[in-house]
């Protein structure tokens, strides 16, 4: 029997209940790769004709992790950003995603000023999985039709997340309460 969403979620809950460190998230990353190897799962949740949008496949009430399918018709590029105090694990289902990890060049002493530069670049192809631990600045770029599954430590809309403007060398932190309004 193929490794499915239920097994992935059960194992993720067990891992996160005992290990909220980078090592625990690495185990979740590896298991997401196993899940994406299940073509039936990919076809059911990320096929080219899947409904567009971001879909919650699972939310664990006990540990608060979320499993989301990101189904885009058009490609896009995000600005450098972080996920605040949470983490995100991206697993490529269809197409590819270019990932850039950024590092700050300034000392962070000015709340609105930030200078960042690329530190690492890599590409996720179908079945590949990458993890961004809390506070890691990253950006993503993907073409039309790309599909990925993202596992997060909480509902990221409930967190302040930093977004970096490369041209103006500024940083802004989102207002999590804006989503509640």
N, CA, C and O of each residue as an XYZ file, in Angstrom:
724
protein
N       0.835     -1.185      0.000
C       0.000      0.000      0.000
C       0.882      1.252      0.000
O       1.862      1.322      0.742
N       0.538      2.230     -0.825
C       1.322      3.458     -0.957
C       1.198      4.323      0.294
O       0.180      4.310      0.986
N       2.255      5.067      0.559
C       2.297      6.016      1.667
C       1.363      7.175      1.329
O       1.582      7.883      0.346
N       0.317      7.370      2.145
C      -0.697      8.352      1.835
C      -0.744      9.515      2.810
O       0.064      9.609      3.734
N      -1.700     10.390      2.587
C      -1.855     11.587      3.408
C      -2.102     11.237      4.874
O      -1.546     11.886      5.761
N      -2.913     10.241      5.139
C      -3.194      9.869      6.531
C      -1.920      9.432      7.251
O      -1.660      9.863      8.374
N      -1.132      8.583      6.609
C       0.114      8.127      7.227
C       1.066      9.303      7.445
O       1.695      9.421      8.497
N       1.162     10.177      6.427
C       2.030     11.338      6.555
C       1.600     12.204      7.740
O       2.440     12.610      8.543
N       0.327     12.483      7.856
C      -0.165     13.347      8.938
C      -0.004     12.682     10.305
O       0.361     13.349     11.273
N      -0.268     11.389     10.396
C      -0.083     10.674     11.662
C       1.381     10.713     12.093
O       1.683     10.973     13.258
N       2.289     10.455     11.150
C       3.719     10.470     11.482
C       4.202     11.886     11.807
O       5.028     12.066     12.702
N       3.698     12.886     11.092
C       4.095     14.268     11.360
C       3.662     14.669     12.769
O       4.439     15.282     13.501
N       2.443     14.332     13.152
C       1.960     14.633     14.507
C       2.878     13.985     15.545
O       3.283     14.637     16.507
N       3.202     12.729     15.357
C       4.076     12.013     16.306
C       5.442     12.690     16.390
O       5.973     12.888     17.483
N       6.006     13.041     15.244
C       7.323     13.693     15.225
C       7.262     15.026     15.960
O       8.093     15.296     16.827
N       6.277     15.866     15.616
C       6.221     17.212     16.182
C       5.877     17.221     17.668
O       6.245     18.157     18.379
N       5.188     16.208     18.142
C       4.904     16.120     19.584
C       6.169     15.866     20.380
O       6.243     16.231     21.554
N       7.170     15.243     19.760
C       8.386     14.912     20.503
C       9.607     15.723     20.086
O      10.594     15.770     20.821
N       9.557     16.372     18.905
C      10.759     17.054     18.414
C      10.391     18.253     17.557
O      10.085     18.100     16.374
N      10.416     19.442     18.140
C      10.108     20.689     17.426
C      11.378     21.371     16.911
O      11.366     22.568     16.623
N      12.460     20.623     16.795
C      13.741     21.186     16.366
C      13.928     21.013     14.862
O      13.081     20.446     14.172
N      15.067     21.521     14.373
C      15.419     21.336     12.963
C      15.443     19.854     12.595
O      15.054     19.485     11.487
N      15.895     19.006     13.514
C      15.965     17.563     13.248
C      14.569     16.972     13.047
O      14.370     16.134     12.167
N      13.621     17.397     13.845
C      12.243     16.928     13.675
C      11.666     17.368     12.342
O      11.025     16.584     11.643
N      11.898     18.633     11.994
C      11.410     19.132     10.709
C      12.089     18.412      9.542
O      11.475     18.231      8.491
N      13.331     18.005      9.711
C      14.014     17.233      8.672
C      13.312     15.892      8.456
O      13.196     15.435      7.319
N      12.848     15.264      9.524
C      12.095     14.017      9.379
C      10.799     14.254      8.606
O      10.424     13.455      7.747
N      10.116     15.363      8.920
C       8.881     15.708      8.201
C       9.207     15.953      6.722
O       8.465     15.511      5.844
N      10.302     16.648      6.447
C      10.720     16.907      5.064
C      10.901     15.596      4.300
O      10.420     15.449      3.176
N      11.594     14.654      4.918
C      11.820     13.368      4.259
C      10.495     12.643      4.003
O      10.305     12.045      2.944
N       9.592     12.699      4.968
C       8.299     12.033      4.798
C       7.444     12.702      3.727
O       6.688     12.026      3.030
N       7.556     14.029      3.588
C       6.823     14.696      2.511
C       7.330     14.192      1.161
O       6.540     14.037      0.230
N       8.605     13.941      1.042
C       9.140     13.345     -0.183
C       8.520     11.985     -0.457
O       8.203     11.660     -1.601
N       8.350     11.197      0.586
C       7.688      9.882      0.433
C       6.253     10.062     -0.048
O       5.788      9.327     -0.919
N       5.547     11.051      0.525
C       4.161     11.291      0.126
C       4.084     11.713     -1.341
O       3.204     11.261     -2.073
N       4.993     12.569     -1.765
C       4.972     13.031     -3.155
C       5.363     11.943     -4.152
O       5.115     12.084     -5.350
N       5.966     10.876     -3.676
C       6.269      9.726     -4.538
C       5.009      8.916     -4.834
O       5.016      8.062     -5.720
N       3.932      9.179     -4.101
C       2.655      8.497     -4.306
C       1.906      9.226     -5.420
O       1.297     10.270     -5.184
N       1.951      8.682     -6.620
C       1.341      9.345     -7.776
C      -0.161      9.515     -7.607
O      -0.727     10.486     -8.110
N      -0.817      8.596     -6.915
C      -2.256      8.740     -6.682
C      -2.538      9.981     -5.836
O      -3.501     10.701     -6.102
N      -1.711     10.241     -4.822
C      -1.864     11.447     -4.005
C      -1.664     12.695     -4.869
O      -2.462     13.630     -4.803
N      -0.612     12.711     -5.670
C      -0.327     13.871     -6.529
C      -1.483     14.090     -7.501
O      -1.944     15.219     -7.669
N      -1.951     13.026     -8.140
C      -3.049     13.148     -9.102
C      -4.325     13.660     -8.436
O      -5.041     14.471     -9.022
N      -4.614     13.203     -7.235
C      -5.846     13.592     -6.543
C      -5.805     15.034     -6.050
O      -6.850     15.677     -5.954
N      -4.620     15.553     -5.736
C      -4.542     16.865     -5.093
C      -3.842     17.945     -5.895
O      -4.015     19.129     -5.606
N      -3.061     17.573     -6.889
C      -2.219     18.554     -7.584
C      -2.211     18.377     -9.093
O      -1.277     18.835     -9.750
N      -3.199     17.743     -9.653
C      -3.211     17.487    -11.091
C      -3.351     18.795    -11.866
O      -3.757     19.809    -11.299
N      -3.019     18.782    -13.154
C      -3.161     19.997    -13.961
C      -4.587     20.556    -13.979
O      -4.774     21.758    -14.169
N      -5.588     19.701    -13.784
C      -6.957     20.196    -13.806
C      -7.534     20.426    -12.405
O      -8.739     20.637    -12.266
N      -6.702     20.390    -11.380
C      -7.165     20.643    -10.011
C      -7.663     22.081     -9.886
O      -7.180     22.974    -10.583
N      -8.612     22.296     -9.012
C      -9.154     23.639     -8.776
C      -8.043     24.569     -8.298
O      -7.269     24.223     -7.406
N      -7.977     25.745     -8.901
C      -6.941     26.717     -8.569
C      -7.138     27.268     -7.162
O      -8.261     27.394     -6.675
N      -6.022     27.589     -6.526
C      -6.065     28.186     -5.200
C      -5.180     27.435     -4.228
O      -4.436     26.529     -4.606
N      -5.275     27.823     -2.984
C      -4.556     27.156     -1.904
C      -5.588     26.380     -1.106
O      -6.551     26.947     -0.590
N      -5.375     25.085     -1.012
C      -6.351     24.203     -0.381
C      -5.757     23.530      0.846
O      -4.664     22.967      0.781
N      -6.467     23.586      1.952
C      -6.033     22.896      3.163
C      -6.392     21.419      3.019
O      -7.565     21.054      2.950
N      -5.363     20.585      2.975
C      -5.581     19.138      2.901
C      -5.727     18.551      4.292
O      -6.396     17.535      4.480
N      -5.091     19.204      5.280
C      -5.152     18.706      6.650
C      -4.679     19.804      7.602
O      -3.745     20.545      7.301
N      -5.339     19.892      8.750
C      -4.884     20.740      9.855
C      -4.925     19.892     11.111
O      -5.966     19.329     11.451
N      -3.807     19.799     11.796
C      -3.734     19.013     13.023
C      -4.053     19.910     14.220
O      -3.303     20.831     14.542
N      -5.164     19.624     14.862
C      -5.609     20.434     16.005
C      -4.627     20.362     17.171
O      -4.450     21.342     17.894
N      -3.994     19.218     17.355
C      -3.124     19.029     18.516
C      -1.803     19.789     18.396
O      -1.384     20.455     19.342
N      -1.153     19.692     17.248
C       0.154     20.335     17.091
C       0.098     21.579     16.208
O       1.081     22.317     16.131
N      -1.013     21.826     15.549
C      -1.306     23.002     14.727
C      -0.598     23.019     13.382
O      -0.595     24.066     12.734
N       0.006     21.920     12.917
C       0.592     21.956     11.581
C      -0.497     21.894     10.524
O      -1.581     21.356     10.754
N      -0.186     22.458      9.355
C      -1.109     22.515      8.225
C      -0.449     21.879      7.011
O       0.754     22.027      6.799
N      -1.245     21.170      6.218
C      -0.794     20.625      4.945
C      -1.647     21.301      3.873
O      -2.871     21.173      3.870
N      -0.993     22.017      2.970
C      -1.681     22.828      1.968
C      -1.240     22.448      0.561
O      -0.055     22.227      0.313
N      -2.193     22.373     -0.352
C      -1.870     22.191     -1.770
C      -1.952     23.563     -2.424
O      -2.974     24.243     -2.331
N      -0.879     23.963     -3.081
C      -0.823     25.244     -3.792
C      -0.977     24.952     -5.278
O      -0.097     24.357     -5.900
N      -2.103     25.377     -5.838
C      -2.442     25.098     -7.224
C      -2.546     26.431     -7.962
O      -3.515     27.170     -7.784
N      -1.561     26.730     -8.776
C      -1.523     28.006     -9.492
C      -1.642     27.786    -10.989
O      -1.076     26.842    -11.539
N      -2.384     28.669    -11.639
C      -2.444     28.645    -13.096
C      -1.269     29.425    -13.665
O      -0.619     28.991    -14.616
N      -1.006     30.589    -13.065
C       0.053     31.467    -13.544
C       1.247     31.437    -12.610
O       1.107     31.361    -11.389
N       2.412     31.498    -13.209
C       3.630     31.553    -12.421
C       3.764     32.888    -11.702
O       3.092     33.862    -12.043
N       4.626     32.920    -10.718
C       4.860     34.152     -9.975
C       6.215     34.084     -9.293
O       6.863     33.038     -9.262
N       6.621     35.198     -8.757
C       7.851     35.295     -7.977
C       7.539     36.077     -6.718
O       6.999     37.181     -6.785
N       7.874     35.514     -5.580
C       7.635     36.210     -4.314
C       8.830     37.098     -3.988
O       9.944     36.845     -4.447
N       8.593     38.136     -3.197
C       9.733     38.889     -2.682
C      10.403     38.062     -1.583
O       9.796     37.123     -1.068
N      11.623     38.389     -1.222
C      12.215     37.720     -0.061
C      11.310     37.937      1.160
O      10.814     39.040      1.391
N      11.112     36.887      1.920
C      10.228     36.946      3.091
C      10.605     35.847      4.066
O      11.370     34.941      3.736
N      10.058     35.938      5.271
C      10.187     34.830      6.220
C       8.787     34.436      6.666
O       7.799     35.040      6.249
N       8.710     33.427      7.507
C       7.427     32.987      8.038
C       7.372     33.224      9.539
O       6.797     32.439     10.293
N       7.987     34.330      9.953
C       7.952     34.704     11.359
C       8.528     33.609     12.234
O       9.615     33.090     11.976
N       7.791     33.270     13.260
C       8.256     32.269     14.222
C       7.962     30.844     13.767
O       8.312     29.892     14.466
N       7.336     30.683     12.626
C       7.007     29.349     12.132
C       8.013     28.898     11.078
O       9.010     29.571     10.819
N       7.735     27.770     10.491
C       8.564     27.142      9.480
C       7.671     26.718      8.329
O       6.448     26.675      8.460
N       8.292     26.405      7.201
C       7.555     25.910      6.040
C       8.410     24.883      5.319
O       9.618     25.051      5.151
N       7.749     23.819      4.899
C       8.396     22.773      4.115
C       7.657     22.701      2.781
O       6.451     22.458      2.739
N       8.391     22.914      1.698
C       7.817     22.925      0.356
C       8.174     21.624     -0.347
O       9.338     21.224     -0.370
N       7.173     20.965     -0.919
C       7.396     19.761     -1.705
C       6.809     19.934     -3.092
O       5.620     20.217     -3.237
N       7.632     19.765     -4.105
C       7.192     20.005     -5.477
C       6.396     18.817     -5.999
O       6.840     17.672     -5.907
N       5.207     19.099     -6.551
C       4.364     18.061     -7.128
C       4.438     18.062     -8.649
O       4.639     17.011     -9.258
N       4.277     19.230     -9.270
C       4.359     19.383    -10.726
C       5.172     20.629    -11.044
O       5.218     21.570    -10.253
N       5.807     20.626    -12.199
C       6.616     21.775    -12.582
C       7.850     21.880    -11.707
O       8.399     20.872    -11.264
N       8.278     23.098    -11.464
C       9.450     23.308    -10.614
C       9.303     24.636     -9.878
O       8.482     25.475    -10.248
N      10.093     24.813     -8.852
C      10.153     26.067     -8.107
C      11.613     26.393     -7.851
O      12.375     25.563     -7.356
N      11.989     27.616     -8.196
C      13.329     28.119     -7.902
C      13.288     28.738     -6.512
O      12.426     29.568     -6.224
N      14.203     28.342     -5.662
C      14.277     28.821     -4.285
C      15.559     29.619     -4.087
O      16.629     29.231     -4.557
N      15.433     30.739     -3.383
C      16.613     31.510     -2.988
C      16.539     31.728     -1.487
O      15.518     32.178     -0.967
N      17.610     31.413     -0.801
C      17.760     31.727      0.619
C      18.568     33.020      0.674
O      19.600     33.143      0.013
N      18.096     33.979      1.462
C      18.712     35.291      1.570
C      19.330     35.475      2.947
O      18.895     34.863      3.922
N      20.336     36.312      3.015
C      20.945     36.674      4.300
C      20.961     38.194      4.412
O      21.115     38.902      3.416
N      20.801     38.679      5.627
C      20.846     40.121      5.851
C      22.282     40.593      5.902
O      23.140     39.971      6.529
N      22.531     41.720      5.220
C      23.853     42.346      5.234
C      23.945     43.396      6.335
O      25.031     43.678      6.844
N      22.788     43.981      6.705
C      22.785     45.006      7.744
C      22.663     44.337      9.108
O      22.477     43.124      9.193
N      22.766     45.115     10.161
C      22.744     44.547     11.519
C      21.340     44.398     12.101
O      21.195     43.905     13.219
N      20.299     44.814     11.366
C      18.926     44.658     11.843
C      18.509     45.675     12.889
O      17.438     45.546     13.481
N      19.331     46.680     13.126
C      19.020     47.644     14.190
C      17.924     48.641     13.799
O      17.294     49.238     14.672
N      17.693     48.827     12.490
C      16.643     49.733     12.016
C      15.445     48.865     11.615
O      15.554     48.024     10.723
N      14.317     49.071     12.272
C      13.143     48.231     12.038
C      12.580     48.308     10.620
O      11.864     47.401     10.197
N      12.886     49.365      9.884
C      12.325     49.503      8.549
C      13.360     49.323      7.427
O      12.985     49.157      6.266
N      14.629     49.353      7.758
C      15.694     49.228      6.758
C      16.271     47.810      6.784
O      16.506     47.232      7.845
N      16.489     47.275      5.592
C      17.121     45.952      5.508
C      17.821     45.810      4.173
O      17.297     46.200      3.129
N      18.993     45.255      4.226
C      19.734     44.906      3.016
C      19.960     43.403      3.053
O      20.543     42.864      3.994
N      19.480     42.739      2.001
C      19.629     41.288      1.924
C      20.337     40.926      0.626
O      20.273     41.655     -0.364
N      21.011     39.789      0.654
C      21.683     39.283     -0.545
C      21.488     37.772     -0.616
O      21.344     37.109      0.412
N      21.484     37.225     -1.850
C      21.332     35.777     -1.987
C      22.485     35.038     -1.307
O      23.647     35.423     -1.432
N      22.144     33.982     -0.595
C      23.151     33.148      0.063
C      23.195     31.746     -0.549
O      24.241     31.098     -0.559
N      22.049     31.287     -1.060
C      21.962     29.933     -1.627
C      20.797     29.901     -2.606
O      19.756     30.513     -2.364
N      20.975     29.194     -3.696
C      19.912     29.016     -4.676
C      19.803     27.535     -5.011
O      20.806     26.838     -5.163
N      18.556     27.070     -5.122
C      18.342     25.685     -5.534
C      16.973     25.562     -6.177
O      16.117     26.435     -6.032
N      16.784     24.467     -6.889
C      15.548     24.230     -7.617
C      14.886     22.966     -7.083
O      15.540     21.952     -6.840
N      13.574     23.056     -6.908
C      12.788     21.877     -6.555
C      12.086     21.378     -7.804
O      11.315     22.108     -8.428
N      12.354     20.139     -8.165
C      11.650     19.448     -9.242
C      10.683     18.470     -8.602
O      10.760     18.242     -7.395
N       9.763     17.879     -9.380
C       8.791     16.970     -8.778
C       9.444     15.926     -7.866
O      10.382     15.229     -8.252
N       8.917     15.848     -6.654
C       9.425     14.926     -5.643
C      10.461     15.538     -4.714
O      10.742     14.985     -3.651
N      11.039     16.686     -5.105
C      12.035     17.349     -4.255
C      11.335     18.141     -3.150
O      10.229     18.648     -3.334
N      12.003     18.236     -2.004
C      11.419     18.908     -0.842
C      12.479     19.767     -0.177
O      13.619     19.339      0.002
N      12.092     20.991      0.188
C      12.993     21.907      0.884
C      12.351     22.430      2.148
O      11.131     22.583      2.216
N      13.166     22.704      3.150
C      12.646     23.197      4.427
C      13.235     24.569      4.727
O      14.416     24.818      4.486
N      12.394     25.457      5.257
C      12.814     26.769      5.728
C      12.437     26.855      7.194
O      11.257     26.901      7.540
N      13.431     26.875      8.041
C      13.223     26.914      9.486
C      12.775     28.314      9.913
O      12.864     29.245      9.113
N      12.303     28.490     11.136
C      11.823     29.803     11.574
C      12.847     30.905     11.331
O      14.034     30.758     11.621
N      12.346     32.014     10.789
C      13.180     33.182     10.569
C      14.036     33.172      9.318
O      14.679     34.178      9.016
N      14.066     32.069      8.577
C      14.896     31.998      7.370
C      14.234     32.827      6.267
O      13.064     32.629      5.940
N      14.992     33.742      5.711
C      14.510     34.591      4.627
C      14.670     33.816      3.320
O      15.739     33.277      3.034
N      13.605     33.768      2.539
C      13.645     33.039      1.278
C      12.680     33.670      0.276
O      11.817     34.467      0.643
N      12.839     33.307     -0.973
C      11.894     33.696     -2.014
C      11.705     32.499     -2.926
O      12.557     31.616     -3.019
N      10.547     32.497     -3.606
C      10.253     31.414     -4.533
C       9.826     32.006     -5.871
O       9.269     33.102     -5.944
N      10.107     31.243     -6.927
C       9.703     31.624     -8.280
C       9.326     30.343     -9.005
O      10.078     29.368     -9.004
N       8.138     30.358     -9.630
C       7.712     29.166    -10.352
C       6.953     29.564    -11.613
O       6.381     30.652    -11.677
N       6.946     28.676    -12.626
C       6.280     28.964    -13.897
C       4.793     28.609    -13.850
O       4.301     28.038    -12.878
N       4.099     28.962    -14.924
C       2.691     28.585    -15.064
C       2.529     27.089    -14.824
O       3.359     26.286    -15.251
N       1.453     26.725    -14.139
C       1.117     25.323    -13.947
C       1.861     24.608    -12.837
O       1.648     23.414    -12.629
N       2.724     25.302    -12.122
C       3.461     24.648    -11.034
C       2.496     24.281     -9.912
O       1.498     24.964     -9.683
N       2.807     23.205     -9.228
C       2.001     22.733     -8.099
C       2.951     22.285     -7.002
O       3.934     21.593     -7.266
N       2.652     22.684     -5.758
C       3.458     22.185     -4.651
C       2.605     22.001     -3.424
O       1.525     22.579     -3.301
N       3.105     21.187     -2.518
C       2.476     20.952     -1.217
C       3.367     21.632     -0.193
O       4.586     21.457     -0.192
N       2.738     22.413      0.681
C       3.496     23.118      1.713
C       2.954     22.700      3.077
O       1.746     22.707      3.312
N       3.865     22.341      3.961
C       3.519     22.001      5.336
C       4.058     23.133      6.202
O       5.226     23.506      6.090
N       3.202     23.678      7.068
C       3.604     24.786      7.930
C       3.335     24.444      9.383
O       2.486     23.606      9.688
N       4.063     25.099     10.278
C       3.928     24.829     11.700
C       2.687     25.405     12.331
O       2.323     25.038     13.448
N       2.024     26.318     11.612
C       0.796     26.946     12.096
C       0.137     27.631     10.912
O       0.630     27.533      9.788
N      -0.966     28.323     11.148
C      -1.590     29.142     10.116
C      -0.739     30.393      9.966
O      -0.761     31.268     10.832
N       0.004     30.483      8.879
C       0.932     31.589      8.694
C       0.226     32.939      8.620
O       0.846     33.971      8.875
N      -1.058     32.946      8.276
C      -1.806     34.200      8.244
C      -1.996     34.795      9.634
O      -2.380     35.957      9.764
N      -1.733     34.016     10.659
C      -1.882     34.489     12.037
C      -0.576     35.014     12.617
O      -0.522     35.371     13.794
N       0.476     35.066     11.803
C       1.791     35.493     12.274
C       2.244     36.755     11.541
O       1.882     36.985     10.387
N       3.031     37.553     12.223
C       3.717     38.641     11.549
C       4.863     38.055     10.743
O       5.712     37.342     11.279
N       4.881     38.359      9.454
C       5.911     37.847      8.570
C       6.622     39.019      7.898
O       5.980     39.959      7.430
N       7.928     38.957      7.856
C       8.716     40.026      7.256
C       8.788     39.855      5.746
O       8.980     38.748      5.243
N       8.629     40.973      5.025
C       8.797     41.023      3.569
C       9.843     42.084      3.267
O       9.809     43.190      3.806
N      10.770     41.721      2.392
C      11.914     42.572      2.086
C      11.775     43.151      0.688
O      11.527     42.421     -0.272
N      11.936     44.467      0.574
C      11.902     45.174     -0.702
C      13.349     45.426     -1.111
O      14.044     46.246     -0.512
N      13.787     44.714     -2.132
C      15.178     44.800     -2.561
C      15.532     46.177     -3.115
O      16.607     46.704     -2.829
N      14.642     46.756     -3.897
C      14.916     48.035     -4.543
C      15.055     49.162     -3.512
O      15.989     49.962     -3.575
N      14.115     49.211     -2.564
C      14.099     50.304     -1.585
C      14.851     49.983     -0.303
O      14.974     50.831      0.581
N      15.359     48.748     -0.200
C      16.100     48.297      0.981
C      15.299     48.504      2.268
O      15.785     49.047      3.260
N      14.036     48.039      2.200
C      13.162     48.166      3.364
C      12.624     46.784      3.754
O      12.678     45.829      2.980
N      12.116     46.720      4.955
C      11.451     45.524      5.447
C      10.166     45.962      6.137
O      10.149     46.944      6.878
N       9.107     45.230      5.887
C       7.843     45.460      6.576
C       7.381     44.135      7.152
O       7.614     43.077      6.569
N       6.728     44.201      8.295
C       6.190     43.010      8.937
C       4.678     43.073      8.827
O       4.062     44.069      9.205
N       4.082     42.011      8.310
C       2.637     41.976      8.110
C       1.905     42.027      9.442
O       2.426     41.623     10.481
N       0.692     42.531      9.377
C      -0.187     42.600     10.546
C      -1.074     41.367     10.543
O      -1.975     41.267      9.710
N      -0.843     40.424     11.451
C      -1.655     39.197     11.434
C      -3.130     39.470     11.708
O      -3.985     38.671     11.326
N      -3.435     40.568     12.353
C      -4.830     40.887     12.640
C      -5.575     41.337     11.382
O      -6.806     41.325     11.364
N      -4.851     41.735     10.328
C      -5.493     42.165      9.096
C      -6.311     41.028      8.484
O      -7.323     41.276      7.829
N      -5.877     39.786      8.693
C      -6.605     38.623      8.153
C      -7.886     38.356      8.939
O      -8.810     37.729      8.420
N      -7.949     38.822     10.173
C      -9.121     38.587     11.009
C     -10.213     39.614     10.734
O     -11.370     39.403     11.097
N      -9.853     40.716     10.097
C     -10.817     41.796      9.861
C     -11.717     41.504      8.700
O     -12.584     42.315      8.372
